[in-house]
Amino acid sequence: MLSSSFLDMKLLPNTLKYVFLGLNETFPVIHTNDLNSDQESQVLDLLRENQEALGWTLGDIHCISPTIVQHRIHLEDNVKPC
């Protein structure tokens, strides 16, 4: 049976599949279906070892200034955007 978190995810082409790094199907990763089970295990182990370098949300990425990742459109005073 599929979890509710899986149902919220996009359908992938047959060449790709979801795997999860965390418990209870958390931290989704998309990778190719072409890997055998040993290769998939090696990739997942590498990702788990370096999981602190991955950001799942903007809040998870530490040491990056918000001014770098945020885009703002400066409008003139009293102008209505359309």
Secondary structure, 3 states (H helix, E strand, C coil): CCCHHHHCCCCCCCCEEEEECCCCCCCEEEEECCCCHHHHHHHHHHHHHCHHHCCCCHHHCCCCCHHHHCCCCCCCCCCCCC
